[in-house]
Amino acid sequence: MKDSLVTVFGGGGFVGRQVAQTLLARGARVRIAQRDPSTALRVKPLGGLGQVQFIAADIRNPAGVARAVAGSDVVINLVGILKGDFDAFHHRGAANVAQAAAEAGVTALVHMSAIGADAESPSAYGRSKAAGETAVKTAFPTATIIRPSIIFGPEDQFLNRFAGIIGMMPVVPVIGAATRFQPVYVADVAQAIVNAAEQPGVHGGETYELGGPQVKSMRAINQWIAKAIGPEKTLVEVPHGVAKMLAMLPGGPITGDQLAMLGRDNVVAPDAKGLDALGVVATPMDGVADKWMVRFRRHGRFTGTANA
């Protein structure tokens, strides 16, 4: 990986910054391809002089994608959205990146999809992710597909979002309480992605599902967060019918597509290759999350909690 030029689409995002940091630590030159490069400037101090470069690129624009890929040795696509035109980003955009990578003759392409990618998924998100995987494999058959479960970390929009809500409410409503997740630490995901990119002869053409060592229901996750930030809260499961009505509200707490996604567990399949196959030991949520969840406690680190 040393001195290789790696173009990372979405390299300024939550996962992207971790991937960039891992690449830089291994001596790679990193080109961050972002719709608005100014949002990715936090990556620059992570590398040495001249080790990081930025380029404006929207994966919906084939010409811009081709310019971003030109001269690259490796391409990593991390672009994903939770609301909006899923097909434009997850399918057609992914196809643009894979086609450009193939035409540029790069040695490795790593594409981040998601557990739940399924052409028969009840959610548009899941169907678009499946379509993207198919398009990527068609254009670049030796691409490595990475499917993570929910990713957690200091800047995530998962644990932090729920912690903010739980901290403000005496009674916490839980939608999709029985749905199971396998939260995976962002640093582990980054290591896995870079390991795959570094060894295309071993990992090329493979699909990996990444999950942490703990499987937790949505209710259990909320219970864990409440316990971590204290004091204890009352959790109330929201009936599906009520959740459907909430999903119809403009600016509601959940979209209809997100509710559809909650109809299926988000865990690693029993026969899937996972983190261990990519040389990564899974980090338990309990072992690291308390370091940043402390900011949601009323009196910070001085609050007495069960796991403080």
Helices and strands as residue ranges (DSSP letters): E 5-9, H 14-25, E 29-34, G 37-46, E 52-56, H 62-69, E 74-77, H 86-86, I 87-93, H 94-104, E 108-112, H 124-139, E 144-148, E 151-152, H 159-168, E 171-174, E 180-181, E 184-185, H 186-198, H 200-203, E 207-210, E 216-217, H 218-229, E 234-237, H 240-247, H 256-261, G 275-278, H 285-288, H 290-293, G 294-296, G 300-302
